[in-house]
């Protein structure tokens, strides 16, 4: 449009053509973006040496909006604590009380944790929270630091075993420069957990629900 205006015989352009451009609110994102481009043309009369023409100002505005990802909280899954408690009951039935006691306590602990611990996958990080109100879980009791890890810090993760997931493992570089490994019992819906891990952290090389 601007080149057509410049070449049209109906316009006499001043010797001092003025062009101005403005680029504002420009951001970039690898996770998806929406770009809106507006182009307005403003003309005003100017006279130089008795001849009148136009000064054409071109104003460009670009607005980039980062598309935020939905927060996902996998549903609790009680299969592991039920299996562990069932195994403890079997040991007790066989009069193996010495083994039944610690296994039973482990089952009760897993049952309690299933009712309260949640994995929360927000726009940029995985965070461990507790309770129905998703309250802060405090510092990690084993390695210190907040129980929140950015997806960009993940270097590897696995879900064992795909058909009946027992443990989720991941290694991140946020806690320690050399990398920190984490293990959690899968007390959440395994399929939901796997799908969101693939989406937010990249594909797992050796495991996944069949």
N, C-alpha and C positions, 0 to 999 in steps of 0.2 A: 504494500500500500504506500509505504514511504517512497519507494523508488518511482512509483507511478506519479506521485505528487511532484517529485523533483523533475521529472521529464516532461510534465504537462506544460504546453505553451501558455496556459491560462495563468500561470504563476510566474512572477519574477522574484527570484530569490535574492536576498541581500548578500553582499560579499562576505559578510560575517555571519555565516550560518551557525546556529547554536544548537548543539545536541546535548541533552542531559539524560543520564540514566540512573536509575536508583534500584539497587538490589537489597531487599530487606527480608529479615526473618528467614534466612536460609539455613537449613539444617539438613544433615544427611543421616541415613539409617540403613543398616544392613538387614533389619528385621521387617522392612516394609514401610512405605511412605505414600502419602497422597500429595501431589503437587498441583497447585492451582496457579495458572498464569493469567494475569490480566494485562492488557495492553491498551493504553489510552493515548490518543494523539491530540495535542493542544496546539492551536495555531493563533498567532496574533500579528496584527499589521505592524510593520516597521518601515520607516522611510529613511533612505540614505541618499544624499545628494539629489534630492528631488524625486527619486523613483521609489515607489512603494512596493514592498513584497511581503513575504511571510518568513517568520522564524518558526521552525518546527521543533517542538520539544517532544521527545519520546520518553514516556514514563513506563517503566516496567516494574511490576511487583510480583514477587514469588513468595508463596506461602507453603511451607512443607509441614505436614502434620504427621507425627509418628503414630502408627497404628498400634495401640496397646493390646497386649495379649490378655485373654480371659484368665482370671484366677481359677485354678482347678484344685479341688481337694478330693483325692480318691476316697471312696467309701470304706469304712472299717470292714474287716473280714475276720471272723472268729474261728476259722477252721484250724489254724495252727494251735491256739490255746486249747481248743476242744480235743484235738488229737493228742496233745501232750498230757492233758488231764486224763484222757482215756487210757493212755499208756501207763500213767501212774496208778490208775485204778486196777489195771491188769497186773501190775507188779504187786500191789497190795493183795489182790485176790490170790496170788501165788505165794503169799506169805513172805515176800521179799520187801519187808518194810524199810530196811536200810536204804534201798534204792528208790522205793516209792516216795519216801518223804521229800528228797530234794527235787525229784521230777515233778511231784505234785506242787511244790512251792514255785517252781519255774512256770508251770502251767497257770497257776493263779496270778503270778506277776504279769505274764503275757496277756491274760484275760483283762486284768486291770489296765494295762497300757493300751490295749485295743479300744477300751471305752473312752480314753482321754487323749492319746497322742494322735496328731494329724500331720501329714505332709501337705504343705501349702505351696503350690507352684504359682507364683505371681508373674508379673511381666518380665522380671529380670533375674529372679533367684528362687531357689528351693529353700524353704524355711520350715523348721520343726516347731509346731505350736501345740498348745494343750487346751482341752476343754471345748465345750460347744461354742464358746465365744471366741475361740482361737486366740487365746492369750499368749504372751511371750513365754518361751520355755526357759529363759535364762541362759547362762553359759554352759557349754559342753563340759560335763564332769570329767571326761577322759583327756581331752586335748586342749581345753580352754577355748575361749572365744565364743562368739554368738553362733547359735545353731541356724545360720543362714549363709548360703553359699551361692554365688553368682554362677549362672550357667556357663559363662565365658571362662570360668576357672576349671571346669571339668575336663579331665584328660582321658578318663576311662570310667566305664560303669558296666555292671553285669547284674542279671537277675537269675538267681539259682532256686529252684530248677523250673524250667518254663511251664511244664504241665501242672505242677503244684509248687509255686514259688515259696521258698523258705526264707531266703536271705536276699537283700539287695545290697550290692557293694558299689561304691564309687570312690574315685580318687580325685581330689581337687588341689589346686595350687594356691588357694586363697589363705589357708591357715598357715602353711609353711611353704617357703620357696621351693623346697625339694619335693613337695607333694605330701598330702595327708590322706590316708585311707580311712573309710568309714564303712561299718557294717550295721545294718538294721534288719530286724525280723520283719517279714512281709505280713504285717497285721492290717493291710489294706487290700482292696480289690486289686489282684495281680494284673489283670488285663488293663484296667484304667491306669495303674502305675506304669506299666510298660509303655503304653501309648503316649503318655505325657512325657516320659523320659526321652523317648525317641524324638518327639516334637521339639522339646526344649533343649536337650543335651546332645542330640545327634544319635545315630544308630549304634546299637550294641553289636559287636562283632560275632559273638558266639551264643547268644541266648535270646529268647523271645517266646511268648506263648504260642503254641501250635493251634 
